[in-house]
Amino acid sequence: NEAFGDRSGPLVFGWIVAGHQIGAAAAAAFGGTMRELQGNYELAFMIAGMTAIAAACISLLINTSRPAFEPEPQAA
């Protein structure tokens, strides 16, 4: 919630989880295809490792030092 605020944080988290599940399904299918074509998982593991390193580097770009946007309370 630090990066996205109390209102958007849960929504962003939901999209992250959904994207993770889609990626996991695609990676399993890709790994199986590579095993069938090459007889081993070497290329699949190399690509998975490079993807993990890229994701770790991208996650460092998230700026948590700025305050999340919070709308001002409305007068009644």
C-alpha positions as CSV (number, residue, x, y, z in Angstrom):
1,N,0.0,0.0,0.0
2,E,3.0,2.3,0.4
3,A,3.5,2.6,-3.4
4,F,-0.1,2.5,-4.5
5,G,-2.2,3.8,-1.6
6,D,-4.9,2.2,0.5
7,R,-7.6,2.4,-2.2
8,S,-5.6,1.2,-5.2
9,G,-3.2,-1.2,-3.4
10,P,-5.6,-4.2,-3.2
11,L,-6.7,-3.8,-6.8
12,V,-3.1,-3.6,-8.0
13,F,-2.3,-6.7,-5.8
14,G,-5.1,-8.6,-7.5
15,W,-3.8,-7.8,-11.0
16,I,-0.3,-8.8,-9.9
17,V,-1.6,-12.2,-8.7
18,A,-3.6,-12.7,-11.8
19,G,-0.6,-11.9,-14.0
20,H,1.5,-14.3,-12.0
21,Q,-0.9,-17.1,-12.5
22,I,-1.1,-16.5,-16.3
23,G,2.7,-16.4,-16.4
24,A,3.0,-19.6,-14.4
25,A,0.6,-21.4,-16.8
26,A,2.5,-20.1,-19.8
27,A,5.9,-21.0,-18.3
28,A,4.7,-24.5,-17.6
29,A,3.5,-24.9,-21.2
30,F,6.7,-23.4,-22.6
31,G,8.9,-25.6,-20.4
32,G,7.0,-28.7,-21.6
33,T,7.3,-27.7,-25.2
34,M,11.0,-27.1,-24.9
35,R,11.4,-30.5,-23.2
36,E,9.6,-32.2,-26.1
37,L,11.6,-30.3,-28.8
38,Q,15.1,-30.5,-27.2
39,G,14.9,-33.4,-24.9
40,N,15.9,-31.3,-21.9
41,Y,14.9,-28.2,-19.9
42,E,18.1,-26.2,-20.3
43,L,16.7,-23.5,-22.5
44,A,13.5,-23.2,-20.4
45,F,15.6,-22.7,-17.2
46,M,17.9,-20.2,-18.9
47,I,14.9,-18.1,-20.1
48,A,13.2,-18.4,-16.7
49,G,16.4,-17.2,-15.0
50,M,16.8,-14.2,-17.3
51,T,13.2,-13.4,-16.8
52,A,13.5,-13.5,-13.0
53,I,16.6,-11.2,-13.1
54,A,14.8,-8.8,-15.4
55,A,11.8,-8.7,-13.1
56,A,14.0,-8.1,-10.0
57,C,15.6,-5.2,-11.8
58,I,12.3,-3.7,-12.8
59,S,11.0,-4.0,-9.3
60,L,13.8,-1.8,-8.1
61,L,12.2,1.0,-10.1
62,I,9.1,1.2,-7.9
63,N,9.3,4.5,-6.1
64,T,8.0,4.1,-2.5
65,S,9.3,7.4,-1.3
66,R,6.6,9.6,-2.6
67,P,3.3,9.7,-0.8
68,A,0.3,8.0,-2.4
69,F,-2.4,10.2,-3.7
70,E,-5.1,10.6,-1.1
71,P,-8.2,12.8,-2.0
72,E,-8.9,15.6,0.4
73,P,-12.0,15.1,2.6
74,Q,-15.1,16.8,1.4
75,A,-17.0,19.2,3.7
76,A,-20.4,18.0,4.7
